[in-house]
Amino acid sequence: MAVLPLRQSYEELRLTVASAEIVLPSLTDDDEIMLSCDISSLPTHNCTVACRRSQAKNKLTGQMFFQSSRPLVTAKIGLDCAVFEKLKLMCFRGEPVRPITLYLKISKSREISNGEINISTSDFTLNIFDLSWRHPLF
């Protein structure tokens, strides 16, 4: 009997946070956390991550949008309210000694392989299904 190795059903992208800000899009909307990031496997692209509160409990929903014509990536992530507040508090503490690192778990796609993104000639979207971070203490 042969034992087949389990394959991961996701890819992981590492983003280094350069700056963070709280934005109020309008008086009828909740505040958002906007993160400006560098993608480790795509150093020539700028990435903006918009984090919003989500009504879904203990669930993350999100997508990353890649533009083929410009070196720009936009991610929109809906976070459980408690996780959103943790991220907000972490940002309010000020600039850490080293940058905060985000790890996005992305569903398998033909545009990404072994953490490397293959930019094609057309725009594409990747689904985000989990998030973790590393916040340096000292």
Long-range contacts (C-beta under 8 A, 24 or more apart in sequence): 9-107, 9-108, 10-105, 10-106, 10-107, 10-108, 10-129, 10-130, 11-105, 11-106, 11-107, 11-108, 11-109, 11-112, 11-113, 11-114, 11-115, 12-103, 12-104, 12-105, 12-106, 12-115, 13-39, 13-40, 13-41, 13-64, 13-103, 13-104, 13-106, 13-112, 13-115, 13-117, 14-39, 14-40, 14-41, 14-101, 14-102, 14-103, 14-115, 15-39, 15-40, 15-47, 15-49, 15-101, 15-102, 15-103, 15-104, 16-40, 16-99, 16-100, 16-101, 16-102, 17-99, 17-100, 17-101, 17-102, 18-99, 20-91, 20-100, 22-88, 22-91, 33-84, 33-87, 33-88, 33-91, 35-102, 37-102, 39-73, 39-117, 41-115, 41-116, 41-117, 42-73, 42-117, 42-119, 44-71, 45-71, 45-72, 45-73, 46-71, 46-72, 46-73, 47-72, 47-73, 47-74, 47-75, 48-72, 48-73, 48-74, 48-75, 49-75, 49-76, 49-77, 49-102, 50-74, 50-75, 50-76, 50-77, 51-77, 51-79, 51-84, 51-87, 52-76, 52-77, 52-78, 52-79, 52-84, 53-78, 53-79, 53-81, 53-84, 54-78, 54-79, 54-80, 54-81, 54-84, 56-80, 60-128, 60-129, 60-130, 60-131, 61-128, 61-129, 62-104, 62-127, 62-128, 62-129, 62-131, 63-125, 63-126, 63-127, 63-128, 64-104, 64-106, 64-125, 64-126, 64-128, 65-123, 65-125, 66-111, 66-117, 66-119, 66-123, 66-124, 66-125, 66-126, 67-123, 68-119, 68-120, 68-121, 68-122, 68-123, 68-124, 69-123, 75-104, 75-128, 77-128, 77-131, 79-131, 83-131, 87-133, 90-133, 90-135, 96-135, 96-136, 96-137, 97-136, 97-137, 97-138, 98-136, 99-136, 100-133, 100-134, 100-135, 100-136, 101-133, 101-134, 102-131, 102-132, 102-133, 103-131, 103-132, 103-133, 103-134, 104-128, 104-130, 104-131, 105-129, 105-130, 105-131, 105-132
